[in-house]
Amino acid sequence: MSIEYAREFLGKLRSDGEFRDYMTEVIHKEGFLCSIEEVRKAEWEYLMQAYKGGSGPYSSDPQGYENWCG
């Protein structure tokens, strides 16, 4: 998958409630009892571990996660 397709996918998750609900159903059907928001939060935490809390739009400050989520 190209980065453009990944961005389109994330954009659709943000903007399309039906699609977001569908993806949540898929997650639950596969046995993972979490929401899209929790998946994004876990991904954020993983990125912060890798980045070691540097500066920039995705730094470890409290607003960084909101910037990540759009």
LINBEL-V151317 format. One record per residue. RES is the residue in one small letter. SS is DSSP state (H for helix, E for strand, C for the rest). NEAR is the number of other C-alpha atoms within 10 Angstrom. Layout:
res	ss	near
RES	SS	NEAR
RES	SS	NEAR
This chain:
res	ss	near
m	C	5
s	C	6
i	H	8
e	H	9
y	H	10
a	H	11
r	H	11
e	H	11
f	H	12
l	H	14
g	H	13
k	H	14
l	H	17
r	H	13
s	H	10
d	C	11
g	H	11
e	H	11
f	H	14
r	H	18
d	H	14
y	H	13
m	H	15
t	H	18
e	H	17
v	H	12
i	H	16
h	H	13
k	H	10
e	C	9
g	C	9
f	C	11
l	C	11
c	C	12
s	C	16
i	H	15
e	H	12
e	H	11
v	H	12
r	H	14
k	H	16
a	H	12
e	H	13
w	H	19
e	H	14
y	H	12
l	H	15
m	H	17
q	H	11
a	H	10
y	H	13
k	C	11
g	C	13
g	C	12
s	C	11
g	C	9
p	C	13
y	C	19
s	C	19
s	C	19
d	C	13
p	H	9
q	H	11
g	H	16
y	H	18
e	H	12
n	H	11
w	H	14
c	H	13
g	C	8
